[in-house]
């Protein structure tokens, strides 16, 4: 083992002041992940040759310590020296590690004692340095001794260990951190470039579910590519905006990415998305990817330094690109029909064809031809909101046509089946596909058609049972609704 004197100037006594920096824990942890991912991206071609196609970052976060370990390219002595020296930015500032303060500031913000251990691929040396922040603050040394060990040249990693933590990190905070980091590094996780775990729990990204436009069965979503100019500088960005199926004041808004990771989460300016109680504020979601190097980040890389005309121009461009969608988010209601009239007509035609193959002779053996639907509630058109011009589903049994005008809704409060009689064996049938009972089944035309087949089969069974003398037949629908709506 050899000792190496690492220069940590300028005035090392200022290191202790970093403990009081207003770093959020997610911003501090993100600094380490930025370093790991940047090391991987900068040396991807070399690592691919040895079969490594992604970087693994494992975090251990407990009340006593924090440990961050990666299998990125690692550091040789020059990079290692720069990483622990105050105010020493890298020569290449095009990547995520651009300020030269991240590791030191973040580690000191989290704990008053931290260490770094690293070795670069193909290096025969491994380096370890320990930083006692309180001692450094008092004695202000110009150098700190680092240990140099021999190691296998195929090793490559960096491990940061932090103890004497300055802030208490609760289990709830860890779970919140998992969610936040899944959004910050959504692109890396989606692309398979980053495998991130916290206390052995994988950090996964789950895209928001978007509202379906019934007219074309596609998501309410718009893609854009915009630019504007301020003080002779051109600012470019691209991205997408969509409407969430479920409003959420915590997770809605725009995630703004800079250099492949989120720089600002859940951006929801009042001028763009309205007040917190508005539908647009709660439903609009999306991702914006900033292009170029003239978008200035904050010191902690969780905000943009863009006050004034830059942000105003940005909002104007978003409004021009997606204003129609933001307006649409205020018009949609949760019980809006899940399919257009044209598609519902086609489904009703298809279902009618299916029932045309029913063996009515077999059914007629167990029913009478007497028609009496007095126990089925009479329709109030404004109540059930069925369209008389809609193509009906027709079922013929024993030379009697049973005609159903079907209307689909999508909410979590109505009954599954609402059957009401008009006259002469005509029925209005409302089917609710939005109940939690069906939450694991995506609403699409195939599922809607299948649901309509099942519901009409139930209704025909009840109607014919009533006609054969079962006075309580309609109670079956009440029982079914009670079961379906009770499952949350």
Buried (B, 14 or more C-beta within 10 A) or exposed (E): EEEBEBBBEEEBEEBBEBBEBEBEBBBBBBBBBBBBBBBBBBBBEEBEEEEBEBBBBBBBBEEEBBBBBBBBBBBBBEBBBBBBBBEBEBEEEEBBBBBBBBBBBBBBBBBBBBBBBBBBBBBEBBBBBBBBBEBBBEEBBEEBEBBBEEBEEEBBBBBBBBBBBBEEBEEEBBEEBBBBBBBBBBBBBEEEBBBBBBEEEEBEBEEBEBBBBBEEBEBBBBEBEBEBEBEEEEBBBBBBBBBBBEBEEEBBBBBBBBBBBBBBBBBBBEEBBBEEEBBBBBBBBBBBBBBEEEBEBEBBBBBBEBEEEBBBBBBBBBEEBBBEBBEBBBEBEBBBBBBBBEBBBBBBBBBBEBBEEBEBEEBBEEBEEEEEBEBBBEBEEEEBEBBEEBBBBBBBBBEBEBBBBBBBBBEBEBBBBBBBBBEEBBBBBBBBBBBEBBEEEEBEBEBBBEBBBEBBBBBBEBBBBBBBEBEEBBEBBEEBBEEBBEEE
